[in-house]
Amino acid sequence: MNTMVFAHRGIPTREPENSLSGFKYCLEHGAAGLEFDIHLTKDNVPVVMHDEKIDRTTDGSGLINSYTYEELCQFKLANGERIPKLDELIALVENQDIWLNLEFKTNKIHYPGIEKIVLQKMNAAALKHHVIYSSFNIDSLRVAKILDENQDYNFLFEKKLNDPAKVMKAEGLNGLHPGYYIPGLESHERIWTIDDPKEQEKLFKAGVAGIFTNDFVSAEDLKNQILSKSTE
């Protein structure tokens, strides 16, 4: 049972999503994988947030790319923290035994140059494992592959995809990140966002490569319970 559990946006059940406090919690409590989302500010600073707008998760409003990073710092998450820079997350996870899944949030706004900026930063970081890159925007993955073909690229999608294995091969991808289980592609699929224990158990037993969940602690506990029963 090699399914990796990824902490989706940190641990939103305990800390604000995509916050440094949430990422610290993941490190302190032994998360195997960490998933987070990247946008660019007006002055091309990569920041960690899910939405294109800051309205839902901060006390401000507007598009991320309508602000410089300095301007963005006036707004706060629910716990009083500012929106983290990618640099701050890198500093936190360097030399730590944790896998990173970085999502280019380019499906609504394809920020010019985001792939080059992010790849350069991640390649320069002292990380124990290679970075897993994903995006709903296949064009973003294509750009990244041109810049650095030796990375781990994965296509995110929700709706049923005709012949996903063919798409993966045609695009030269390492894997797929679907919103549903695809029998036969277990070793290449990481599925989101799985919070239901029954669904988690099904996927653990199927042996999918990974799942994303909002409470990695509970998911890891369940995985360990299943492992213990299988060895009895």
C-alpha positions in Angstrom: 0.0 0.0 0.0 2.2 2.8 -1.3 -0.5 5.5 -1.7 1.0 8.9 -0.7 -1.2 11.2 1.3 -0.9 14.8 0.3 -1.9 17.6 2.7 -4.2 19.6 0.4 -3.4 23.4 0.9 -1.8 22.4 4.2 -4.4 21.4 6.7 -7.5 23.5 6.2 -9.4 21.6 8.9 -7.1 23.1 11.5 -5.3 26.2 10.0 -6.1 28.6 7.2 -5.5 27.0 3.8 -2.2 27.8 2.1 -0.8 29.5 5.3 2.7 29.1 6.7 1.1 28.0 10.0 -0.7 25.2 8.2 2.5 24.2 6.4 4.4 24.2 9.7 1.8 21.9 11.2 2.2 19.5 8.3 5.9 19.3 8.8 5.6 19.0 12.6 3.1 16.2 12.3 4.9 14.1 9.7 3.0 14.8 6.5 4.4 12.7 3.6 3.3 15.2 0.9 2.3 18.8 0.7 0.1 20.4 -2.0 0.0 24.2 -2.6 -1.0 26.7 -5.3 1.0 29.4 -7.0 0.1 32.8 -8.6 2.1 35.9 -9.5 1.7 39.4 -8.1 1.8 42.5 -10.3 5.6 42.6 -9.8 6.0 38.9 -10.6 6.5 37.6 -7.0 5.2 34.0 -6.7 2.7 33.8 -3.8 0.8 30.8 -2.3 -2.9 31.0 -2.6 -5.7 29.0 -4.2 -8.0 31.6 -5.7 -7.1 34.3 -8.3 -8.8 36.8 -6.0 -8.0 37.4 -2.3 -11.6 37.9 -1.3 -12.4 34.5 0.1 -9.4 33.9 2.3 -8.2 37.4 3.4 -9.7 40.6 4.7 -9.1 42.3 1.3 -10.5 42.0 -2.2 -9.4 42.0 -5.8 -7.1 40.0 -8.0 -3.7 38.9 -6.8 -2.0 40.3 -10.0 -3.6 43.7 -9.5 -1.3 44.2 -6.4 2.5 44.3 -6.0 3.7 42.0 -3.2 4.3 44.9 -0.9 0.7 46.1 -1.5 -0.6 42.5 -0.9 1.1 42.4 2.5 -1.5 44.8 3.9 -4.1 42.0 3.7 -4.3 39.2 6.2 -5.5 35.6 6.4 -7.9 34.6 9.1 -5.1 34.0 11.6 -3.5 37.4 11.0 -0.7 36.0 8.8 0.0 37.6 5.4 -0.2 35.7 2.1 3.0 33.7 2.0 5.6 34.1 -0.8 6.9 30.9 -2.5 10.3 31.9 -1.1 9.0 31.6 2.5 7.5 28.2 1.8 10.8 27.0 0.3 12.7 28.2 3.3 10.4 26.2 5.5 10.6 22.9 3.6 14.3 22.9 2.5 16.1 19.8 3.7 12.8 18.4 5.1 11.6 14.9 4.2 8.4 15.9 2.5 7.3 15.7 -1.1 5.9 18.9 -2.7 3.1 19.1 -5.2 3.1 22.6 -6.7 0.1 23.6 -8.7 0.4 26.3 -11.4 -2.9 28.2 -10.9 -3.0 29.2 -14.6 -6.3 27.9 -15.8 -8.1 31.2 -15.4 -5.1 33.6 -15.6 -2.0 32.4 -17.4 0.6 34.7 -15.8 3.3 35.5 -18.3 6.6 33.9 -17.2 5.3 32.1 -14.2 6.7 28.7 -15.2 10.2 30.1 -15.7 10.2 32.0 -12.4 8.9 29.1 -10.4 11.1 26.4 -12.0 14.2 28.5 -11.3 13.3 28.9 -7.7 12.4 25.3 -7.1 15.5 24.0 -8.9 17.7 26.2 -6.7 16.1 25.0 -3.5 17.7 22.4 -1.3 14.9 19.8 -1.4 15.1 16.1 -0.5 12.7 15.0 -3.3 11.9 16.2 -6.8 8.9 18.5 -7.1 5.6 17.2 -8.5 4.1 19.9 -10.8 0.5 20.0 -11.8 -2.0 22.3 -13.5 -5.5 22.4 -15.0 -3.9 24.3 -17.9 -2.2 21.9 -20.3 -0.5 24.9 -22.0 1.2 25.8 -18.8 2.6 22.3 -18.5 3.7 22.4 -22.1 5.6 25.7 -21.4 7.2 24.2 -18.4 8.3 21.1 -20.3 10.0 23.3 -22.9 11.9 25.1 -20.2 12.8 21.9 -18.3 11.7 18.6 -19.7 13.2 16.6 -16.8 10.6 17.5 -14.2 7.5 15.6 -12.9 4.5 17.0 -14.8 0.9 16.1 -14.2 -2.4 17.1 -15.7 -5.2 18.1 -13.4 -8.8 17.6 -14.5 -12.3 17.0 -13.1 -14.6 15.9 -15.9 -14.3 12.5 -17.6 -11.3 12.4 -20.0 -11.5 10.3 -23.1 -8.6 7.8 -23.1 -6.6 9.4 -20.2 -3.6 7.1 -20.8 -3.4 8.2 -24.4 -3.5 11.9 -23.3 -0.7 11.3 -20.8 1.5 9.6 -23.4 0.8 12.2 -26.1 1.7 15.1 -23.8 4.7 13.3 -22.3 3.3 13.6 -18.8 4.5 11.7 -15.8 1.0 11.3 -14.4 -2.6 12.5 -14.0 -4.4 14.2 -11.2 -8.1 13.4 -11.8 -11.1 14.3 -9.7 -12.1 10.6 -9.9 -10.6 7.1 -9.8 -9.4 5.7 -13.1 -9.0 1.9 -12.9 -5.8 0.7 -14.6 -3.8 3.8 -14.1 -3.2 3.4 -10.4 0.6 3.9 -10.5 0.1 7.2 -12.4 -2.8 8.9 -10.7 -3.1 11.1 -7.6 -6.8 11.9 -6.9 -8.4 15.0 -5.4 -9.9 15.9 -3.0 -10.7 12.8 -0.9 -12.0 13.5 2.6 -14.5 10.6 2.9 -12.9 7.7 4.8 -14.8 5.1 2.8 -13.4 6.6 -0.5 -10.0 6.8 1.0 -10.0 3.2 2.0 -11.1 2.2 -1.5 -8.3 4.1 -3.0 -5.7 2.9 -0.5 -6.6 -0.7 -1.3 -6.6 0.0 -5.0 -3.0 1.3 -4.7 -3.3 4.6 -6.4 -0.1 6.7 -6.4 -1.6 9.4 -4.2 -4.6 11.2 -2.8 -5.1 14.8 -1.7 -7.1 15.5 1.4 -7.9 18.4 3.7 -7.0 16.3 6.8 -3.9 14.3 6.2 -3.7 13.2 9.9 -7.0 11.3 9.8 -6.1 9.9 6.3 -2.7 8.6 7.5 -4.4 7.1 10.6 -6.8 5.2 8.4 -4.0 4.1 6.1 -2.1 2.7 9.1 -5.2 0.9 10.4 -5.7 -0.8 7.1 -2.0 -1.8 6.9 -2.2 -3.2 10.5 -5.2 -5.3 9.6 -3.5 -6.6 6.4 -0.5 -7.9 8.4 -2.5 -9.6 11.2 
